[in-house]
C-alpha cells in the first residue's frame, strides 16, 4: 500500500514539472505516504488493489491536499501582508486541480485572500471546471455513465 502510494504521488512529481518546485505538493505527498504507512503498520495489511485500499487512498489524498492548500493560502496571505516572497499562482492552481479547490475556497473566505483579482478568480473557476471534466471522463471511461 505505502509503496503504491509513493509511486503514484512521486510519479506525479516526476511527470509534471510545476510540481517539482511546489514545496506544498511535496508536503502533501509526505502526509499521504506517512498516513498510509501508519495505517498499514498499525491497523491492517491491505491489498494494494482492494476497494478499501483505493477508498483510503482517495480519502487521504483529498483530506491532505485540502489541508495543504489551505496552509499554502495562509502562507501566501502572510507573505503578501509582509511584502515578502509570494507563492506563484500556478502553484496554487496546481494544488487546486489536484483536489484542493474546496480548501482553497475556504481559505479565500477565511484569509480574505485572492478574492478580488479577477484573473485569479477566473483561473480558479476554470481549474474547478477542468477537474470536474477530468473526473467525468474518468467515470465515463470506467463505465459509471
Secondary structure, 3 states (H helix, E strand, C coil): CHHHHHHHHHHHHHHCHHHHCCHHHHHHHHHHHHHHHHHHHHCCCCCCCCHHHHHHHHHHHHHHHHHHHHHHHHHHHHHHHHCCCCCCHHHHHHHHHHHHHHHHHHHHHHHCCCCCCHHHHHHHHHHHHHHHHHHHHHHHHCCCC
